[in-house]
Structures are given as structure tokens and as C-alpha cells.
Amino acid sequence: MIKKISVLLLILTSIIFSQPHYWRLNYSETVFFPDGNLFPSNFSDPLEAKIGTQFFLDDKSLELNIGASKDVFQHIYNYRNSIATGLEFFSWTLLNRESNFRFPVIAVDYLFGGYFVFYHRGRNLDWVNRLRISHISAHLVDGSFDKNENKWNQDRLPFTYSREFIQWTSAFIHNNLKFYFNATYLFHSIPEWRNNTSTGVGAEVVAISFPELHTKIFSGFDLKFQKILSNKFETNSNFSAGFILGNEYLNHLRIAYQYYNGYHFHGEFFDKKIKQSFINLSLVI
């Protein structure tokens, strides 16, 4: 009798452990320098690292972006839960387009930092959170100086601009739709803002896919609410629409039209509001 029970238990155990559902829930793995990032960044957010250029349609300037956000470590606890830590480096440079292939640099900003990500896969909705700590500095360059007049353009003198912040971003993913919410706290800022906290929302949707061409059409937006110079909340908004070439969760190329309305991208012009339309050609890695 005992032998029969033992054989039966052995058979049942073998059946349970052989089921794909069991292995999905109990699979565990640690990966260093994985192919893709766990957090799906919002392309419309100007502070998400990318490599490429933005050709402004309203004037002769352009933006050169050089940077990447990369997971260094990922641990998959099971099919549903994963964590990751990573580093990010990003610079965005404002240049003038002049004759004879001259591109004098007006201003350049730098961002570097690290982050932690938690990802939960639900039955119909994925939930992912990123905690980010970063530093930003900004600088005027030779393109902002008039050598003939021996003075800085528009009498705007260089000054120390520095921001250190912690940002929490929560994203909800359902099929081809991503929705974002974030909150940012500035724990050090030169010059000081009216309020050290800001919030934001965003979304991105892949509307149409062409599998045979490895191409998708996407649209998205990023909206930030912050107090910089006044006691009331003001907004920075950025809208995007264009094409994704490749897998948006791995290395890919994006070609998009974007429209930005808000405070200037560059810290040395932090008190200046702009409205810009531009074509963005970027490699996201």
C-alpha cells in the first residue's frame, strides 16, 4: 500500500513540475547587461536619453542628443515580477546651422545618474515603477558669444546651473498602450525654483504595425506641471507622432514630428519660454 501511494505521489509531482504554468511562476534568473531595459521609457519626455538630432522647423537651430539609459543588472524572480538597476548618461546640445557646414554650439546640458526598476506582469495590465536619482548641469558655449561685439548674445551671461533630483515614475501597460505618471523632488537646485516638487503625466500608443517592414506608427505626449518662476503651476508639453523602426523594447530607430510648448530645454535659458516644431531622428538604446 505504501509503495502504491509513493508511486502515485511521484507521478503527481512529475505532472505538476512538468506543467509550463508551474515553470513560468517559479522561473528565476539573474542577468548582467541584458539586451533590453526593463522600464519602457516615454519617447516624448525630453529628459529620456537618446542618440540623434532634432531639426527645428521654426529657425535654423538644431539639437544634438547623445546618451543612453542601460540596465546593468536584471533579476527575474518569477514570470510576474522582475527588478533592475541601471545607469544613464545624456547630453543635449543646441547648435546653429550656418553656411559652409558650420554648427557653432550655443549651449550644452549634461545629465547622469542611476535608477532602480520594479516590473509586475498582470493578467491584462503590466505595472512598472522606476526610481531615478540624477544630476543636471548646463553651460553656455562659444556660439553664444559675439566676437565682433566682444559680448555675450542678448547680454545673457553664463551662470552656474545645477539640479539634483529624485524622480518616481509609474507606468501602466496594456497591449500597445502605455500610460505614465511621475513625481519629481529637487533636493538641490541652482538657481532655486519656487517649488521643489513637480508632477507629470504622459502616454504612448502604437497605432498601426507593419510586421513585414519591421515598422510601427506611434503617437505620444508628455506633460509636466511645475512652479519655476511664479507661485502658480505652469506646464511643459511635448507631443510626438511618427515611426518606430525595429523593436521598441530593444534598440530601435524613431523618426517623429514633435511640438514642444514650455520652458526652454536648456538650463542657461531656464526662464525663457519657447514654442517649437521639429523633426526628431533618434536611436534609442
Order of alpha helices (4+ residues) and beta strands (2+ residues): alpha-alpha-beta-beta-beta-beta-beta-beta-beta-beta-beta-beta-beta-beta-beta-beta-beta
